[in-house]
Amino acid sequence: MALSPQLLALQQRLGHSFVNPRLLERALTHRSFSSDHNERLEFLGDSVLNLAVSGLLFEKLSDLPEGDLSRVRANLVKQDSLFALAQELGLSSCLRLGDGEKRSGGHKRPSILADALEAIIGAVYLDAGFEAASSLVQRLFSGVELNARMNAMDKDPKTELQEWLQGRKMKLPLYRVVATLGEAHKQTFDVECTVGETGHSERGIGASRRAGEQAAAAAMLLHLLAKQPARS
């Protein structure tokens, strides 16, 4: 099976060339599109992700006790974090969705994108083993500074972003609803978050305006953390 140019480009961003390209295609297939969807791969990828992140934290935060390591891991593997990583990878344009899910903005829905990323991790595991999947996880989080303070990061993304900006004497972000998707009884909100000093914007989708703002803030946080210079 030959991959489309779009999926070949995604492979490059992932840093993994699939021996079995069908695994990548399945990982990007939502249940609304086909019965051969990504939910089993997501189940597998969730476990692989947790183990890979645990190993990464065990190595990088060698002095942190078990309870704190668990809290740091929870922050790294939560939906908001995975959604932001999926956006960075450009997964939205690669998803295979049914027509109804497309019309309701499924390609921007945090849960769908986070699940697809976990499914990709599961697909890499099946394609090349745990070492390859763990290497992918390390690449995904390479721009995130891992430190002991992360164990306290249990605030919502908007609060985290506000405090991150205030700590650097930067103005608060601006949020605006770009679009309201879906029917009145089942709307989703496409929200843009902009940081004035950088001029950079990130988008997020949620079932309410607040949820959309939280998703956009999570994406912005990940972008800002990835842009921080590495500490020696």
GULUMBA-179428 format. One line per 4 residues: number of its first residue (from 1); their letters; for each residue x, y, z of N, C-alpha, C, O. Coordinates in nm, 3 decimals. Layout:
<vexlums>
NUM) a) X Y Z X Y Z X Y Z X Y Z | ... .
</vexlums>
This chain:
<vexlums>
1) mals) 0.084 -0.121 0.000 0.000 0.000 0.000 0.087 0.125 0.000 0.178 0.139 0.083 | 0.060 0.217 -0.093 0.135 0.342 -0.101 0.060 0.451 -0.025 -0.061 0.468 -0.041 | 0.134 0.526 0.056 0.074 0.634 0.132 0.055 0.757 0.044 0.130 0.779 -0.050 | -0.047 0.836 0.077 -0.069 0.962 0.008 0.043 1.060 0.044 0.109 1.042 0.147 .
5) pqll) 0.065 1.164 -0.039 0.166 1.264 -0.005 0.143 1.325 0.134 0.239 1.356 0.205 | 0.017 1.342 0.171 -0.015 1.399 0.302 0.034 1.310 0.415 0.090 1.359 0.513 | 0.013 1.178 0.402 0.057 1.086 0.506 0.208 1.063 0.502 0.269 1.036 0.605 | 0.268 1.074 0.385 0.414 1.068 0.377 0.476 1.185 0.453 0.577 1.170 0.522 .
9) alqq) 0.414 1.303 0.439 0.463 1.420 0.512 0.445 1.402 0.662 0.531 1.441 0.741 | 0.332 1.341 0.701 0.310 1.314 0.843 0.415 1.217 0.897 0.466 1.235 1.007 | 0.447 1.114 0.818 0.552 1.022 0.860 0.682 1.096 0.890 0.751 1.065 0.988 | 0.715 1.192 0.807 0.838 1.269 0.828 0.831 1.348 0.958 0.928 1.355 1.033 .
13) rlgh) 0.714 1.407 0.985 0.700 1.483 1.109 0.707 1.390 1.231 0.758 1.429 1.336 | 0.657 1.268 1.215 0.662 1.170 1.324 0.803 1.116 1.344 0.840 1.075 1.454 | 0.882 1.115 1.236 1.015 1.055 1.244 1.011 0.904 1.241 1.101 0.838 1.293 | 0.907 0.847 1.179 0.894 0.701 1.171 0.832 0.663 1.037 0.725 0.712 1.002 .
17) sfvn) 0.900 0.577 0.961 0.847 0.526 0.834 0.785 0.389 0.860 0.853 0.297 0.906 | 0.658 0.375 0.830 0.586 0.253 0.861 0.620 0.140 0.765 0.616 0.157 0.643 | 0.654 0.025 0.821 0.668 -0.096 0.741 0.530 -0.139 0.691 0.516 -0.185 0.578 | 0.430 -0.123 0.777 0.291 -0.153 0.742 0.212 -0.022 0.741 0.159 0.017 0.845 .
21) prll) 0.204 0.045 0.626 0.136 0.176 0.621 -0.011 0.171 0.660 -0.067 0.274 0.700 | -0.074 0.056 0.651 -0.215 0.047 0.687 -0.237 0.080 0.835 -0.345 0.126 0.874 | -0.136 0.056 0.915 -0.148 0.089 1.057 -0.163 0.239 1.078 -0.243 0.283 1.160 | -0.088 0.317 1.003 -0.100 0.462 1.014 -0.236 0.508 0.965 -0.299 0.593 1.027 .
25) eral) -0.281 0.452 0.855 -0.412 0.488 0.802 -0.523 0.456 0.903 -0.614 0.536 0.924 | -0.514 0.337 0.964 -0.615 0.298 1.062 -0.610 0.389 1.184 -0.714 0.423 1.240 | -0.491 0.429 1.226 -0.477 0.515 1.344 -0.546 0.649 1.325 -0.584 0.714 1.422 | -0.563 0.690 1.201 -0.624 0.820 1.170 -0.772 0.807 1.132 -0.834 0.905 1.091 .
29) thrs) -0.826 0.686 1.145 -0.963 0.660 1.104 -1.059 0.659 1.223 -1.048 0.575 1.312 | -1.151 0.753 1.223 -1.252 0.763 1.328 -1.364 0.662 1.303 -1.388 0.624 1.188 | -1.431 0.620 1.408 -1.537 0.520 1.394 -1.652 0.568 1.306 -1.728 0.486 1.254 | -1.666 0.698 1.288 -1.772 0.751 1.200 -1.741 0.727 1.053 -1.831 0.738 0.969 .
33) fssd) -1.617 0.694 1.021 -1.575 0.676 0.882 -1.582 0.530 0.838 -1.621 0.499 0.725 | -1.542 0.440 0.931 -1.531 0.299 0.891 -1.537 0.209 1.014 -1.506 0.252 1.126 | -1.577 0.084 0.991 -1.573 -0.013 1.100 -1.429 -0.053 1.134 -1.403 -0.105 1.242 | -1.337 -0.029 1.042 -1.195 -0.055 1.067 -1.132 0.073 1.121 -1.050 0.137 1.055 .
37) hner) -1.172 0.110 1.245 -1.134 0.239 1.301 -1.020 0.225 1.402 -0.961 0.118 1.417 | -0.989 0.335 1.471 -0.866 0.343 1.551 -0.882 0.314 1.700 -0.786 0.332 1.775 | -0.999 0.271 1.745 -1.021 0.263 1.890 -0.934 0.156 1.958 -0.889 0.177 2.070 | -0.912 0.043 1.891 -0.825 -0.059 1.950 -0.680 -0.010 1.956 -0.609 -0.036 2.053 .
41) lefl) -0.638 0.060 1.852 -0.502 0.116 1.852 -0.489 0.223 1.961 -0.384 0.234 2.025 | -0.594 0.300 1.982 -0.593 0.401 2.088 -0.577 0.335 2.225 -0.500 0.382 2.309 | -0.649 0.226 2.248 -0.639 0.151 2.373 -0.494 0.106 2.396 -0.441 0.120 2.506 | -0.433 0.052 2.293 -0.294 0.007 2.304 -0.199 0.124 2.324 -0.110 0.120 2.408 .
45) gdsv) -0.220 0.229 2.244 -0.131 0.345 2.250 -0.134 0.415 2.385 -0.032 0.468 2.429 | -0.251 0.415 2.451 -0.261 0.476 2.583 -0.165 0.409 2.681 -0.098 0.477 2.759 | -0.158 0.277 2.678 -0.069 0.204 2.769 0.077 0.226 2.732 0.161 0.245 2.820 | 0.106 0.223 2.603 0.244 0.246 2.557 0.290 0.386 2.595 0.403 0.405 2.641 .
49) lnla) 0.202 0.484 2.575 0.234 0.623 2.610 0.267 0.637 2.758 0.366 0.699 2.795 | 0.182 0.579 2.843 0.206 0.590 2.987 0.338 0.526 3.028 0.411 0.581 3.110 | 0.369 0.410 2.971 0.496 0.345 3.004 0.614 0.426 2.953 0.714 0.441 3.023 | 0.604 0.477 2.830 0.715 0.555 2.773 0.738 0.684 2.852 0.852 0.721 2.878 .
53) vsgl) 0.630 0.751 2.889 0.643 0.874 2.967 0.698 0.843 3.106 0.779 0.919 3.159 | 0.655 0.733 3.165 0.708 0.692 3.296 0.859 0.672 3.289 0.933 0.717 3.377 | 0.905 0.604 3.184 1.048 0.583 3.168 1.123 0.713 3.148 1.232 0.732 3.202 | 1.064 0.804 3.070 1.126 0.934 3.046 1.140 1.013 3.175 1.245 1.072 3.202 .
57) lfek) 1.034 1.015 3.256 1.037 1.090 3.381 1.130 1.025 3.483 1.200 1.094 3.558 | 1.132 0.892 3.486 1.222 0.821 3.577 1.366 0.859 3.549 1.447 0.873 3.641 | 1.398 0.876 3.422 1.535 0.912 3.384 1.565 1.060 3.406 1.671 1.095 3.458 | 1.471 1.148 3.366 1.497 1.291 3.369 1.478 1.353 3.507 1.546 1.450 3.541 .
61) lsdl) 1.387 1.298 3.587 1.357 1.355 3.719 1.395 1.253 3.825 1.308 1.202 3.897 | 1.522 1.223 3.834 1.568 1.111 3.916 1.549 1.131 4.066 1.548 1.034 4.141 | 1.533 1.255 4.110 1.518 1.282 4.253 1.373 1.296 4.297 1.345 1.317 4.415 | 1.281 1.285 4.204 1.140 1.309 4.237 1.076 1.181 4.292 1.095 1.073 4.235 .
65) pegd) 1.000 1.191 4.402 0.933 1.071 4.459 0.819 1.025 4.371 0.774 1.096 4.280 | 0.771 0.903 4.399 0.671 0.838 4.315 0.544 0.921 4.298 0.493 0.933 4.187 | 0.493 0.978 4.407 0.369 1.055 4.398 0.381 1.174 4.306 0.290 1.203 4.228 | 0.494 1.244 4.315 0.515 1.360 4.228 0.535 1.317 4.083 0.487 1.385 3.992 .
69) lsrv) 0.604 1.207 4.061 0.621 1.156 3.925 0.485 1.125 3.862 0.463 1.152 3.745 | 0.395 1.067 3.942 0.262 1.035 3.891 0.186 1.160 3.851 0.115 1.161 3.750 | 0.200 1.267 3.929 0.129 1.391 3.896 0.187 1.456 3.770 0.113 1.508 3.688 | 0.320 1.452 3.756 0.381 1.507 3.634 0.333 1.428 3.513 0.296 1.485 3.410 .
73) ranl) 0.335 1.295 3.526 0.291 1.212 3.414 0.145 1.243 3.377 0.111 1.252 3.259 | 0.060 1.258 3.477 -0.081 1.287 3.450 -0.097 1.415 3.370 -0.185 1.424 3.284 | -0.014 1.514 3.396 -0.021 1.640 3.323 0.027 1.625 3.179 -0.021 1.693 3.089 | 0.123 1.536 3.158 0.177 1.518 3.024 0.084 1.437 2.934 0.079 1.461 2.813 .
77) vkqd) 0.011 1.342 2.991 -0.071 1.252 2.909 -0.219 1.288 2.909 -0.300 1.214 2.853 | -0.258 1.399 2.971 -0.398 1.438 2.973 -0.441 1.484 2.834 -0.358 1.516 2.749 | -0.572 1.488 2.813 -0.626 1.519 2.680 -0.577 1.652 2.626 -0.541 1.661 2.508 | -0.575 1.756 2.708 -0.534 1.888 2.661 -0.392 1.885 2.605 -0.364 1.944 2.500 .
81) slfa) -0.301 1.815 2.675 -0.162 1.808 2.630 -0.151 1.731 2.498 -0.081 1.774 2.406 | -0.222 1.619 2.489 -0.217 1.538 2.366 -0.282 1.612 2.250 -0.236 1.603 2.136 | -0.389 1.683 2.278 -0.456 1.764 2.174 -0.360 1.867 2.117 -0.353 1.886 1.995 | -0.286 1.935 2.205 -0.191 2.036 2.158 -0.080 1.972 2.074 -0.039 2.028 1.972 .
85) laqe) -0.031 1.856 2.116 0.071 1.786 2.038 0.016 1.744 1.902 0.086 1.754 1.801 | -0.108 1.697 1.900 -0.171 1.657 1.774 -0.182 1.776 1.679 -0.162 1.762 1.558 | -0.214 1.893 1.733 -0.222 2.012 1.651 -0.085 2.048 1.593 -0.073 2.085 1.476 | 0.018 2.036 1.676 0.154 2.065 1.630 0.193 1.973 1.515 0.263 2.014 1.423 .
89) lgls) 0.146 1.849 1.520 0.177 1.751 1.415 0.091 1.770 1.290 0.121 1.712 1.186 | -0.013 1.849 1.300 -0.102 1.868 1.188 -0.194 1.751 1.162 -0.226 1.721 1.047 | -0.238 1.683 1.269 -0.322 1.565 1.252 -0.462 1.599 1.199 -0.527 1.515 1.136 | -0.508 1.721 1.225 -0.645 1.759 1.185 -0.671 1.730 1.038 -0.775 1.676 1.001 .
93) sclr) -0.575 1.766 0.954 -0.594 1.751 0.809 -0.577 1.608 0.762 -0.608 1.577 0.647 | -0.529 1.519 0.849 -0.504 1.380 0.812 -0.614 1.285 0.857 -0.617 1.169 0.815 | -0.705 1.332 0.942 -0.808 1.245 0.997 -0.906 1.197 0.890 -0.936 1.270 0.795 | -0.954 1.074 0.906 -1.059 1.019 0.820 -1.187 1.016 0.903 -1.200 0.936 0.996 .
97) lgdg) -1.280 1.103 0.868 -1.404 1.121 0.944 -1.525 1.099 0.855 -1.519 1.123 0.734 | -1.634 1.052 0.915 -1.761 1.045 0.843 -1.814 1.185 0.814 -1.772 1.282 0.876 | -1.905 1.194 0.719 -1.956 1.325 0.676 -2.017 1.404 0.791 -1.994 1.525 0.802 | -2.095 1.337 0.876 -2.158 1.407 0.988 -2.056 1.462 1.085 -2.071 1.574 1.135 .
101) ekrs) -1.953 1.384 1.113 -1.848 1.428 1.205 -1.768 1.544 1.144 -1.726 1.634 1.216 | -1.748 1.540 1.014 -1.680 1.651 0.947 -1.759 1.780 0.963 -1.705 1.885 0.997 | -1.889 1.770 0.936 -1.973 1.890 0.942 -1.979 1.950 1.081 -1.994 2.072 1.096 | -1.966 1.866 1.183 -1.974 1.917 1.321 -1.838 1.958 1.376 -1.825 1.986 1.496 .
105) gghk) -1.737 1.962 1.290 -1.605 2.009 1.334 -1.521 1.905 1.403 -1.436 1.939 1.486 | -1.543 1.777 1.371 -1.469 1.671 1.438 -1.320 1.677 1.419 -1.245 1.630 1.504 | -1.275 1.734 1.306 -1.130 1.740 1.281 -1.058 1.836 1.376 -0.935 1.840 1.380 | -1.136 1.914 1.453 -1.075 2.004 1.551 -1.113 1.968 1.694 -1.075 2.038 1.788 .
109) rpsi) -1.187 1.859 1.711 -1.234 1.823 1.845 -1.118 1.763 1.926 -1.053 1.669 1.881 | -1.091 1.818 2.046 -0.977 1.771 2.126 -0.977 1.622 2.153 -0.872 1.558 2.144 | -1.093 1.564 2.185 -1.097 1.422 2.217 -1.058 1.337 2.096 -0.986 1.238 2.111 | -1.105 1.374 1.977 -1.075 1.297 1.857 -0.927 1.306 1.823 -0.865 1.206 1.786 .
113) lada) -0.870 1.425 1.834 -0.729 1.444 1.801 -0.638 1.376 1.903 -0.538 1.314 1.866 | -0.673 1.387 2.030 -0.593 1.320 2.134 -0.598 1.169 2.116 -0.496 1.101 2.129 | -0.717 1.116 2.086 -0.730 0.972 2.063 -0.649 0.927 1.942 -0.588 0.820 1.944 | -0.649 1.008 1.837 -0.574 0.972 1.717 -0.424 0.968 1.745 -0.354 0.882 1.692 .
117) leai) -0.376 1.060 1.827 -0.234 1.059 1.861 -0.198 0.933 1.939 -0.095 0.871 1.913 | -0.282 0.895 2.035 -0.258 0.771 2.108 -0.262 0.651 2.013 -0.183 0.558 2.027 | -0.354 0.654 1.917 -0.363 0.545 1.820 -0.236 0.536 1.736 -0.190 0.426 1.703 | -0.179 0.650 1.700 -0.055 0.650 1.623 0.059 0.587 1.705 0.139 0.511 1.652 .
121) igav) 0.063 0.620 1.834 0.166 0.560 1.920 0.148 0.409 1.924 0.245 0.334 1.918 | 0.022 0.364 1.935 -0.005 0.220 1.932 0.034 0.159 1.799 0.084 0.047 1.794 | 0.011 0.232 1.690 0.045 0.182 1.557 0.196 0.167 1.540 0.244 0.069 1.482 | 0.271 0.265 1.592 0.417 0.256 1.585 0.467 0.137 1.667 0.560 0.068 1.626 .
125) ylda) 0.405 0.114 1.781 0.441 -0.001 1.864 0.421 -0.132 1.788 0.509 -0.219 1.790 | 0.308 -0.148 1.722 0.282 -0.270 1.645 0.374 -0.280 1.524 0.414 -0.390 1.485 | 0.408 -0.167 1.466 0.489 -0.166 1.344 0.636 -0.195 1.370 0.702 -0.261 1.289 | 0.688 -0.147 1.484 0.833 -0.156 1.505 0.876 -0.184 1.648 0.995 -0.187 1.677 .
129) gfea) 0.780 -0.204 1.741 0.817 -0.239 1.877 0.820 -0.121 1.972 0.801 -0.006 1.932 | 0.844 -0.152 2.099 0.836 -0.050 2.203 0.946 0.056 2.189 0.920 0.174 2.213 | 1.065 0.016 2.150 1.174 0.115 2.140 1.139 0.225 2.041 1.164 0.343 2.068 | 1.082 0.187 1.927 1.043 0.287 1.828 0.931 0.376 1.881 0.933 0.497 1.861 .
133) assl) 0.833 0.316 1.950 0.722 0.394 2.006 0.772 0.487 2.116 0.729 0.602 2.124 | 0.864 0.439 2.199 0.920 0.522 2.305 1.000 0.638 2.247 0.995 0.749 2.299 | 1.073 0.612 2.139 1.149 0.719 2.074 1.055 0.825 2.020 1.084 0.944 2.027 | 0.940 0.782 1.964 0.841 0.879 1.916 0.790 0.964 2.032 0.780 1.086 2.018 .
137) vqrl) 0.759 0.902 2.144 0.710 0.976 2.261 0.815 1.077 2.307 0.781 1.190 2.342 | 0.940 1.038 2.308 1.046 1.130 2.348 1.055 1.248 2.253 1.077 1.361 2.296 | 1.039 1.223 2.123 1.040 1.334 2.026 0.921 1.426 2.048 0.934 1.548 2.040 | 0.805 1.368 2.076 0.685 1.449 2.096 0.702 1.546 2.213 0.656 1.661 2.206 .
141) fsgv) 0.767 1.501 2.319 0.782 1.584 2.439 0.919 1.651 2.448 0.954 1.705 2.553 | 0.995 1.648 2.340 1.131 1.704 2.345 1.131 1.854 2.369 1.228 1.908 2.422 | 1.022 1.923 2.330 1.018 2.067 2.352 0.961 2.109 2.486 0.953 2.228 2.515 | 0.922 2.012 2.568 0.865 2.042 2.700 0.972 2.029 2.806 1.036 1.925 2.819 .
145) elna) 0.991 2.134 2.881 1.091 2.131 2.988 1.034 2.051 3.107 0.937 2.092 3.170 | 1.096 1.940 3.134 1.051 1.855 3.244 1.120 1.898 3.372 1.243 1.903 3.378 | 1.044 1.929 3.474 1.104 1.970 3.601 1.008 1.938 3.715 0.890 1.908 3.693 | 1.059 1.944 3.836 0.982 1.905 3.954 0.861 1.994 3.977 0.764 1.952 4.041 .
149) rmna) 0.864 2.117 3.926 0.752 2.208 3.946 0.627 2.162 3.874 0.516 2.204 3.907 | 0.643 2.077 3.775 0.528 2.033 3.697 0.429 1.953 3.780 0.313 1.938 3.742 | 0.474 1.902 3.895 0.381 1.823 3.978 0.270 1.909 4.036 0.169 1.856 4.084 | 0.289 2.040 4.034 0.185 2.129 4.087 0.093 2.183 3.977 0.002 2.260 4.004 .
153) mdkd) 0.120 2.141 3.852 0.046 2.197 3.740 -0.089 2.128 3.722 -0.116 2.067 3.618 | -0.173 2.138 3.824 -0.304 2.078 3.813 -0.412 2.184 3.793 -0.531 2.156 3.806 | -0.369 2.306 3.761 -0.464 2.413 3.732 -0.513 2.396 3.588 -0.453 2.324 3.509 | -0.622 2.463 3.557 -0.672 2.455 3.421 -0.579 2.532 3.327 -0.507 2.621 3.371 .
157) pkte) -0.581 2.497 3.196 -0.487 2.559 3.102 -0.493 2.712 3.096 -0.389 2.776 3.080 | -0.613 2.772 3.107 -0.623 2.918 3.103 -0.548 2.981 3.219 -0.480 3.082 3.202 | -0.562 2.921 3.338 -0.491 2.973 3.455 -0.341 2.955 3.439 -0.263 3.046 3.470 | -0.300 2.837 3.391 -0.156 2.812 3.370 -0.097 2.911 3.272 0.011 2.966 3.294 .
161) lqew) -0.170 2.935 3.161 -0.121 3.029 3.059 -0.112 3.170 3.116 -0.013 3.240 3.093 | -0.215 3.212 3.189 -0.214 3.346 3.248 -0.096 3.363 3.342 -0.027 3.465 3.337 | -0.071 3.265 3.427 0.040 3.276 3.522 0.174 3.270 3.451 0.270 3.336 3.493 | 0.183 3.191 3.345 0.309 3.183 3.268 0.340 3.319 3.206 0.455 3.364 3.211 .
165) lqgr) 0.240 3.383 3.149 0.260 3.514 3.086 0.289 3.621 3.191 0.379 3.704 3.172 | 0.214 3.621 3.301 0.236 3.721 3.405 0.376 3.709 3.465 0.438 3.809 3.500 | 0.425 3.585 3.478 0.558 3.564 3.531 0.667 3.621 3.443 0.780 3.639 3.488 | 0.635 3.649 3.317 0.731 3.708 3.223 0.690 3.851 3.186 0.738 3.907 3.087 .
169) kmkl) 0.601 3.908 3.268 0.554 4.046 3.252 0.496 4.070 3.112 0.517 4.174 3.050 | 0.421 3.970 3.065 0.354 3.980 2.935 0.204 4.000 2.957 0.149 3.961 3.060 | 0.139 4.060 2.860 -0.004 4.086 2.870 -0.084 3.956 2.865 -0.037 3.855 2.814 | -0.205 3.963 2.920 -0.292 3.846 2.919 -0.334 3.813 2.775 -0.342 3.903 2.691 .
173) plyr) -0.361 3.688 2.747 -0.401 3.650 2.611 -0.542 3.698 2.578 -0.622 3.726 2.667 | -0.570 3.707 2.451 -0.703 3.744 2.403 -0.769 3.621 2.342 -0.707 3.546 2.268 | -0.897 3.601 2.375 -0.972 3.489 2.323 -1.087 3.541 2.238 -1.151 3.641 2.274 | -1.114 3.476 2.127 -1.231 3.512 2.047 -1.288 3.387 1.982 -1.215 3.296 1.943 .
177) vvat) -1.420 3.384 1.972 -1.487 3.272 1.906 -1.477 3.293 1.756 -1.531 3.390 1.702 | -1.409 3.201 1.688 -1.393 3.211 1.543 -1.517 3.158 1.471 -1.560 3.213 1.370 | -1.574 3.050 1.525 -1.691 2.991 1.462 -1.767 2.908 1.564 -1.711 2.857 1.660 | -1.898 2.897 1.541 -1.983 2.808 1.619 -2.032 2.699 1.524 -2.096 2.729 1.423 .
181) lgea) -2.003 2.575 1.556 -2.028 2.464 1.465 -2.140 2.375 1.517 -2.164 2.368 1.638 | -2.209 2.309 1.426 -2.311 2.212 1.466 -2.447 2.275 1.488 -2.464 2.397 1.479 | -2.544 2.188 1.516 -2.681 2.233 1.539 -2.696 2.292 1.679 -2.611 2.270 1.765 | -2.802 2.366 1.699 -2.820 2.443 1.822 -2.811 2.357 1.948 -2.759 2.401 2.049 .
185) hkqt) -2.862 2.235 1.942 -2.863 2.150 2.061 -2.730 2.078 2.083 -2.710 2.015 2.187 | -2.640 2.086 1.984 -2.513 2.015 1.996 -2.402 2.098 1.933 -2.335 2.054 1.839 | -2.384 2.218 1.983 -2.287 2.309 1.925 -2.146 2.285 1.980 -2.127 2.240 2.092 | -2.049 2.316 1.896 -1.910 2.321 1.941 -1.854 2.459 1.905 -1.894 2.520 1.805 .
189) fdve) -1.762 2.507 1.987 -1.709 2.642 1.972 -1.562 2.637 1.932 -1.479 2.577 2.001 | -1.531 2.700 1.819 -1.394 2.711 1.769 -1.339 2.844 1.819 -1.384 2.951 1.777 | -1.241 2.836 1.910 -1.191 2.956 1.979 -1.044 2.979 1.946 -0.965 2.885 1.940 | -1.009 3.104 1.925 -0.870 3.143 1.898 -0.812 3.214 2.020 -0.876 3.301 2.079 .
193) ctvg) -0.689 3.177 2.056 -0.616 3.241 2.166 -0.494 3.309 2.105 -0.417 3.246 2.032 | -0.476 3.439 2.135 -0.364 3.516 2.079 -0.284 3.581 2.191 -0.341 3.641 2.283 | -0.152 3.569 2.182 -0.062 3.637 2.274 -0.006 3.759 2.201 0.065 3.746 2.102 | -0.041 3.878 2.251 -0.009 4.001 2.180 0.138 4.023 2.153 0.175 4.064 2.043 .
197) etgh) 0.223 3.995 2.252 0.366 4.023 2.235 0.430 3.940 2.124 0.523 3.986 2.058 | 0.380 3.821 2.104 0.438 3.734 2.001 0.359 3.739 1.871 0.411 3.706 1.764 | 0.232 3.780 1.881 0.147 3.779 1.763 0.102 3.640 1.722 0.038 3.623 1.618 | 0.136 3.540 1.805 0.103 3.403 1.770 -0.037 3.365 1.820 -0.079 3.406 1.928 .
201) serg) -0.108 3.286 1.740 -0.242 3.240 1.776 -0.250 3.089 1.770 -0.183 3.025 1.689 | -0.332 3.032 1.857 -0.362 2.890 1.855 -0.512 2.874 1.864 -0.582 2.960 1.917 | -0.562 2.763 1.813 -0.706 2.738 1.811 -0.741 2.617 1.896 -0.659 2.527 1.916 | -0.864 2.616 1.946 -0.915 2.502 2.022 -1.065 2.491 2.006 -1.134 2.590 1.979 .
205) igas) -1.115 2.370 2.022 -1.259 2.346 2.007 -1.314 2.280 2.132 -1.249 2.193 2.191 | -1.432 2.322 2.174 -1.495 2.262 2.290 -1.647 2.267 2.280 -1.702 2.335 2.193 | -1.713 2.195 2.369 -1.859 2.189 2.368 -1.921 2.317 2.424 -2.043 2.335 2.415 | -1.841 2.404 2.483 -1.885 2.535 2.531 -1.776 2.635 2.497 -1.664 2.598 2.461 .
209) rrag) -1.810 2.763 2.509 -1.706 2.864 2.482 -1.590 2.846 2.579 -1.474 2.856 2.539 | -1.621 2.820 2.705 -1.514 2.802 2.804 -1.426 2.682 2.769 -1.304 2.689 2.780 | -1.488 2.573 2.728 -1.409 2.454 2.692 -1.320 2.482 2.572 -1.207 2.435 2.565 | -1.373 2.560 2.475 -1.292 2.599 2.360 -1.175 2.685 2.401 -1.065 2.669 2.349 .
213) eqaa) -1.198 2.778 2.493 -1.089 2.863 2.543 -0.982 2.780 2.614 -0.863 2.803 2.597 | -1.027 2.682 2.692 -0.931 2.595 2.763 -0.846 2.517 2.663 -0.725 2.505 2.680 | -0.909 2.465 2.558 -0.835 2.389 2.457 -0.736 2.479 2.384 -0.624 2.437 2.356 | -0.776 2.601 2.352 -0.686 2.695 2.284 -0.571 2.735 2.375 -0.457 2.747 2.330 .
217) aaam) -0.601 2.755 2.503 -0.496 2.790 2.599 -0.395 2.676 2.614 -0.275 2.700 2.625 | -0.444 2.552 2.614 -0.355 2.436 2.625 -0.262 2.431 2.504 -0.142 2.403 2.519 | -0.316 2.456 2.385 -0.233 2.456 2.264 -0.130 2.568 2.270 -0.015 2.549 2.229 | -0.170 2.685 2.320 -0.077 2.798 2.330 0.035 2.768 2.430 0.151 2.799 2.405 .
221) llhl) -0.002 2.708 2.544 0.099 2.672 2.643 0.204 2.580 2.585 0.324 2.601 2.605 | 0.160 2.479 2.513 0.254 2.384 2.455 0.345 2.454 2.354 0.465 2.427 2.349 | 0.288 2.543 2.275 0.369 2.618 2.178 0.475 2.702 2.248 0.591 2.702 2.208 | 0.435 2.774 2.353 0.529 2.860 2.425 0.639 2.779 2.493 0.755 2.818 2.492 .
225) lakq) 0.601 2.666 2.553 0.701 2.582 2.619 0.799 2.525 2.518 0.918 2.513 2.547 | 0.749 2.490 2.399 0.836 2.433 2.296 0.936 2.538 2.244 1.044 2.503 2.196 | 0.898 2.666 2.253 0.986 2.773 2.203 1.090 2.816 2.305 1.182 2.891 2.271 | 1.078 2.769 2.428 1.176 2.807 2.531 1.311 2.746 2.498 1.318 2.630 2.458 .
229) pars) 1.420 2.822 2.515 1.553 2.764 2.494 1.581 2.655 2.595 1.543 2.667 2.712 | 1.647 2.549 2.551 1.682 2.440 2.643 1.784 2.487 2.745 1.875 2.562 2.713 | 1.766 2.441 2.869 1.861 2.478 2.974 1.974 2.377 2.979 1.954 2.256 2.964 | 2.093 2.428 3.001 2.208 2.339 3.009 2.224 2.285 3.150 2.315 2.208 3.177 .
</vexlums>
